[in-house]
Amino acid sequence: MTRIYLHPLPIRIWHWVNALGFVILIVTGAQMRYPHYFQLMSFEWAVKIHSWLGFILLANYCIWLFYYLLTLKIKIYIPPLHHPVAFAKKALRQAKFYGFGIMVGDENPHHPMPDDKFNPMQQVSYLMIMAALIPVQIITGLFLWDPKLFGPAVNFIGGIQIADMIHVFLWIFF
């Protein structure tokens, strides 16, 4: 049996670096945010680890972005909106499968292949995450890391509390 990898090796490595990094960021972030509930390390160490790991994951994100841009594979994340009706029909068919069909044994309407690995719902979700939510998380993290350096931008969004609120909101909900 021939194994078909939907994601190339660099992306699989990127994914595992992210997974481990996110877990550690969650732990250190919770330690910083709720020091009375978590006593895993000092606040100072939590900040250091969180900051260093944030920069590692920023570099990791850049590697992901450059890989997909340079290989022209970024198109797998972009829904084919030049055919909006067909895309909407596929998305509804996929939603019906996830909402009901999967529970009664229906076949998944999307059959992943290396150049067409994401169903319409995944395309929209991953595009939002990778093109909007992760960059906002990175930007707010940079604002929190050095509010003086990014002072004008921090002030533009309403201050450090707003940056913190957005950063924590994205952590909790995404």
C-alpha positions as CSV (number, residue, x, y, z in Angstrom):
1,M,0.0,0.0,0.0
2,T,1.4,3.4,-1.0
3,R,1.1,6.1,1.6
4,I,0.0,9.5,0.3
5,Y,1.0,12.4,2.4
6,L,-1.4,15.3,2.1
7,H,1.1,17.6,3.8
8,P,4.8,17.7,2.7
9,L,7.5,17.0,5.4
10,P,8.3,20.7,6.0
11,I,4.7,21.4,6.8
12,R,4.4,18.4,9.1
13,I,7.5,19.5,11.0
14,W,6.1,23.1,11.1
15,H,2.8,21.7,12.5
16,W,4.5,19.8,15.3
17,V,6.6,22.8,16.3
18,N,3.5,24.8,16.4
19,A,1.6,22.2,18.5
20,L,4.3,21.9,21.1
21,G,4.8,25.7,21.1
22,F,1.1,26.5,21.5
23,V,0.9,24.1,24.5
24,I,3.9,25.8,26.2
25,L,2.5,29.3,25.3
26,I,-0.8,28.3,26.9
27,V,0.9,27.2,30.1
28,T,3.2,30.2,30.4
29,G,0.4,32.6,29.4
30,A,-1.9,31.1,32.0
31,Q,0.9,31.3,34.6
32,M,1.4,35.0,33.8
33,R,-2.4,35.8,33.6
34,Y,-3.4,33.8,36.7
35,P,-0.4,33.5,39.0
36,H,-2.6,32.8,42.0
37,Y,-4.0,29.7,40.4
38,F,-0.8,28.3,38.8
39,Q,2.5,27.9,40.5
40,L,4.5,26.1,37.9
41,M,7.3,28.7,37.6
42,S,8.0,32.3,38.6
43,F,6.3,35.1,36.8
44,E,9.7,36.2,35.5
45,W,10.5,32.8,33.9
46,A,7.0,32.5,32.5
47,V,7.5,35.9,30.7
48,K,10.9,34.9,29.4
49,I,9.8,31.5,28.1
50,H,6.6,33.0,26.6
51,S,8.5,35.8,24.9
52,W,11.2,33.5,23.5
53,L,8.7,30.9,22.3
54,G,6.6,33.7,20.8
55,F,9.5,34.7,18.6
56,I,10.3,31.1,17.7
57,L,6.6,30.7,16.6
58,L,6.8,34.0,14.7
59,A,9.8,32.6,12.8
60,N,7.9,29.4,12.3
61,Y,4.9,31.3,10.9
62,C,7.2,33.1,8.5
63,I,8.7,29.8,7.4
64,W,5.1,28.5,6.7
65,L,4.1,31.6,4.8
66,F,7.3,31.7,2.7
67,Y,7.1,28.0,2.0
68,Y,3.5,28.3,0.7
69,L,4.2,31.5,-1.2
70,L,7.4,30.3,-2.8
71,T,6.0,26.9,-3.8
72,L,2.8,28.6,-5.0
73,K,0.8,26.2,-2.9
74,I,-0.9,29.0,-1.0
75,K,-3.8,28.6,-3.4
76,I,-5.0,25.6,-1.4
77,Y,-6.0,28.0,1.4
78,I,-7.9,30.4,-0.9
79,P,-11.5,29.5,-1.7
80,P,-12.4,29.5,-5.4
81,L,-14.6,32.6,-5.1
82,H,-14.6,33.0,-8.9
83,H,-17.3,30.3,-8.8
84,P,-19.3,31.4,-5.6
85,V,-22.4,29.4,-6.2
86,A,-20.5,26.1,-6.8
87,F,-18.3,26.9,-3.7
88,A,-21.4,27.6,-1.6
89,K,-23.0,24.4,-2.7
90,K,-19.9,22.4,-1.8
91,A,-19.7,24.2,1.6
92,L,-23.4,23.4,2.3
93,R,-22.9,19.8,1.3
94,Q,-19.9,19.6,3.6
95,A,-21.8,21.2,6.5
96,K,-24.7,18.8,6.0
97,F,-22.2,15.9,6.2
98,Y,-20.6,17.3,9.4
99,G,-24.0,18.1,10.9
100,F,-25.8,14.8,10.1
101,G,-24.2,12.6,7.5
102,I,-21.1,11.7,9.5
103,M,-23.4,10.2,12.2
104,V,-25.3,8.0,9.9
105,G,-22.3,6.7,7.9
106,D,-22.6,8.9,4.8
107,E,-19.5,9.3,2.7
108,N,-17.5,12.5,3.1
109,P,-18.3,14.6,0.0
110,H,-14.7,15.9,0.0
111,H,-11.9,13.5,-1.0
112,P,-8.6,15.1,0.1
113,M,-5.6,15.0,-2.3
114,P,-2.3,16.7,-1.9
115,D,-3.4,19.6,-4.2
116,D,-7.0,19.7,-2.9
117,K,-6.6,18.7,0.7
118,F,-9.1,21.1,2.3
119,N,-12.9,21.0,2.0
120,P,-14.7,24.3,1.6
121,M,-15.3,24.8,5.3
122,Q,-11.7,24.1,6.1
123,Q,-10.5,26.5,3.4
124,V,-12.5,29.3,4.8
125,S,-11.5,28.4,8.4
126,Y,-7.8,28.0,7.7
127,L,-7.7,31.1,5.6
128,M,-9.2,33.2,8.4
129,I,-6.9,31.6,11.0
130,M,-3.7,31.9,9.0
131,A,-4.3,35.2,7.2
132,A,-6.1,37.1,10.0
133,L,-6.2,35.6,13.5
134,I,-2.6,34.3,13.8
135,P,-1.2,37.7,12.5
136,V,-3.4,39.6,15.0
137,Q,-2.2,37.2,17.8
138,I,1.4,37.9,16.7
139,I,0.9,41.6,16.5
140,T,-0.8,41.9,19.9
141,G,1.9,39.7,21.4
142,L,4.6,42.1,20.1
143,F,2.6,45.0,21.5
144,L,2.5,43.3,24.9
145,W,6.2,42.3,24.7
146,D,7.4,46.0,24.2
147,P,4.6,48.6,24.5
148,K,7.1,51.4,24.3
149,L,8.6,50.2,21.0
150,F,5.2,49.9,19.5
151,G,3.7,52.9,21.3
152,P,2.0,54.6,18.4
153,A,0.4,51.4,17.2
154,V,-0.7,50.4,20.8
155,N,-2.2,53.9,21.2
156,F,-4.0,53.6,17.8
157,I,-5.8,50.4,18.9
158,G,-6.8,52.0,22.2
159,G,-4.0,51.1,24.6
160,I,-2.2,48.2,26.2
161,Q,-5.4,46.9,27.8
162,I,-7.1,46.6,24.4
163,A,-4.0,44.7,23.1
164,D,-4.1,42.4,26.1
165,M,-7.8,41.8,25.7
166,I,-7.5,40.9,22.0
167,H,-4.5,38.7,22.7
168,V,-6.3,36.8,25.5
169,F,-9.6,36.7,23.6
170,L,-7.8,35.0,20.6
171,W,-6.2,32.5,23.0
172,I,-9.5,31.6,24.6
173,F,-11.6,31.4,21.5
174,F,-9.3,30.3,18.8
